[in-house]
Amino acid sequence: MTRRNLLIMVGIVLVVVAVGAIAAFSYLQSLTALKPLEITYSTEQIALPEVYSCAGGSEDSPGIAKEILNLETDDIFVAGGTNAMPDDVWQAYNFRVPLLKNSTRNLLFNGSCFFRSPDVPVDCEGEACFTIETIVDYTWLKLTTIIGQSCFPDMAGCSGDVVNAGYLSINTIAKCHHIVYDGPIIYELSDGRGNLYVMHATGTGTPDLNPALPIGWTLTKRTIDEPLVLLPFGGGDNCYYNVVRDNLVQSYHQYAYSGEEYPPAQ
């Protein structure tokens, strides 16, 4: 083989590698880009079905959430079903794209009941209310579908799971989840405009009252006299929640809204 032909072959290989790298980078960018919210929903809280069962949890706290996100479908699965991934396997397991392990979170609520997967009709009964899929040889319950994502006060401060100081990520999700806080202590996030959020998970197991919040937002430790009960919003057959995350990987469910629709007109 002549030197010229060798150089041509090397050049072709380098071009193929470069094109592949660009395609892989573009694919990853498309998977991790924030998904704009394209719906408006009522902030009316829904009621539990007259007859329901719980999956992926029970009326007792599940303790540690084991969740995976499918970046291609925007579906989130929680370990559940007849062959759920054990805690020791979860800690060491590495998923491959498009599957992404949600950050391990220590839960702060006392009661938890997933009463329906978001892709199941509202008139379902029994086991038919839950979508179970086998992923990496374990069974997973479809818990959530991401409907839209945002970052406050602007989009520059959030990238994937990373939230910069002074920002909050906001995920609007479809999740049919009944949550109970027995108290007496809750950690309440407020934007100062009537929107309230209760902390449901931390990365460390200990709430930190000093995240770097946007201007006007506050996080306080509050005592409640009776259990705080959360049910999804949207009215009718819908199951929507807004889930907020701060720069310390602390997460919150919105439970009070300043208006009758989300997102507000202004």
N, C-alpha and C positions, 0 to 999 in steps of 0.2 A: 504494500500500500504506500502510495506516495505521501510525502509530507503535506501536500495540498489537500488530498482527499481526507487525510487524518484530521486536519484543521477544520474541514467542512463538517465532518462527522461530529467533532467536539462541539462545534458551533450549533449544530442542530440539536444535540443533546441539551446544551445550555438553554436554548430557546424553549425546548419542551419543558424543562424543569422550571424556567421562569414563568411560562404560561400556566403551568400547574399550580405554582405557588400563588400567583395572582388570583386564579380561580378559587383556590382554597381560602385565601384571605377574604375575597368577596363573599363567599358562602358563609364564612363565620360572621362577617359584618352583617349580612342579611338576617342571620339567626338571632343576633344579640341587639339589633336595632330596636328602639322603643316603638311599640305598636300604638298608633294614635287611637284615642277613644272616638268611635263613630256613632255611638248611641246616646240617647237621653233616657233616663229612667226616673220613675216616681220614687220619692224618698219615703213612701208609705212602707212600714214594716209588715212583712207577711205573717201569717199564722201557721203553726204546725198543722200538718194533716191530722184528721181525726184518728186515723190509725196509721202508725208508722213503726219502723224498726230502725236500729242504729247499726252502722257498719264503720269499720276503720277506726273504731273507738267505742266508748260506752258512756254512761252517765258518770263514770269515774274518769279522772284525768289521765290521758295517755302518756303524760310525762315528757317524753322526747319525741319530736316529730321526725319521722323518716320519710322524706318526700323527694321525688325526682320530677324534673321538668323536661318535657319533650319540646325542644326548641322549634321543631318544624310544625307542630300542631298547636302549640301554646297550651297543652294540657298538663296538669299537675296530678301526679299519682301519689297516694300515701300507702305505705306498707299495710296490707290487709288481705283478707281472704284466708283460704285454707293452708297456704304455704307462705306466710309473710316472712320477709328477710329479718333474721335475728339481729339484735343490737350489735353483737360482736362482729358479725359479717359486715354490717352497715358501716361500722367505724373504719374498716380497712378497704372497702370496695371502691374501685375507681370506674366510673361509667365512661362510655365513649360517646362523642358527639354523634347524633343530636341530643342524647340524653345528658342531663346535667344534674348533679346532686345538689339539692337545696342545702344551704348552710344549716348545720345542726343547730336546733333552737330548743331552748328549755321553756316549756309552756307555763303560763301563769294562771290560767283559768282552772276551775275545779270540775266542771261538767262539760262533756263534749258528745255530740251526737250528729253524725252525718246521716241525714235521713233520705237523701236521694242524690245520685250522680247528676251533674248538670245537663247531660245529654239524654236523660230519661224523661218520658212524659209524666206530667204531674199526677195522673190517675193510676200510676203503677202500684203494684202490690208486692209485698214480701221481697224475696231475693231479686225480683225483676226490677227493683228500684235502683240496683247498683250495677255499674259496669265494672267487671273484673277482667284484667288483662294479665297475661303471663309475660314478664320481662326479665331477662337474664335469669331464667329458671325459678323465679319467685312470683307470687301473685300480688297484684297491686290494684287498689281501688281508685278509679278515676274520681278525684276529689274536686278539681277546679279546672276551669278554662279561663285563661286571661282574655279579657274583652278589650282592654285598652290600658295604656301606660302614660304617665306624665312625670314631670319633675318640677318641683317648686323651689325657688321662684322662676326658674327658667330651665330649659332642657340641657344646659351645659354642665350641670352638676351631677348627673347620674349616668352610669355606664354599667349595664348588667346589674350585678348585685352591689356594686360599689356606689355609695352615696357620699359626696364630698361634704365637708364641714359647711354649715350654713344652708344646706339643701335638704329636701325630703323627697323620696320617690313615692309615687302614688299609683298603685295598681288597682284597676277596677276589674273584679273577678266575678264569675258565676260560681257560687258555692252554696249548696243547701246544707247549712251548718248551724246547729243550735248550740250556743255557748253560754255557760253560766259561771259567773264570778261570785263565790260565796262571801268574799271579803274577809275581814273588815277593811282591808287596804286594797286600793287599786291605784294605778298610775295613769293619770289622765293628761292627754295632750290636747291643747286648745289653740286655735288660730286667732282667738280674740274676737271672732265674728259670729259665734254661735255654733260652729262645727266642733264636735268633740270626738275624741278617739281614746280607746282604752288599750293599754299595752297588753299584748297577749304572748309575747315571746322575747327572749333575750338570747344572746350568744353565750353568755357566761353563767346564766342562772341567777344573777343578781342584778336587779334594775339599777341603772345609773341615771340619776336625775340631772346630769350635766352634759347632754349631747349638745353639739353646736347647731342650734335651730335657726331657721330664718327669722328675720326681724318681725316681732309681734307675736311669735309663737311661744307658748310656755308649757312646761311639763311639771306637774305637781303630784305629790303623794296625797291621796284623799281617802277618808274613811267613809264607808257606806253602811247604812243601818239595815239594809235588806239586800238580798242577792240582786246583782245586775244580770239581766237575761238579754242575750243578743239573739236576734233572728234576722235573716236576710231582708233586704229592701227590694223595692221594685213593684210591689203590689201584684195581685193575681198569681200567675204561674211563675213569676220571675224569682230568682235567687241571686241578688247582687250584693256585694260588699266592696267598700273601698279599703284597701290595706296599705298602710303607710309605713315606710322604713326610714330610720334616721342614720346618721353617720357612724353610730356605734352598733349597728346591726340589731337594733331593737325595733320590733314590729308592733303595729297598732291596728285595731279594727275601728272604723268609724261607726259610732252608734247614735249620733245626733247630728242633724243637718240644719243649716240656717234657712233653707228654702224648700219648696215642694218638689223641685226637680234637681237632678244632678246630670251633667254639670250646670251650674247656674248660668243665666243669660249673661251676667256680667262677672 
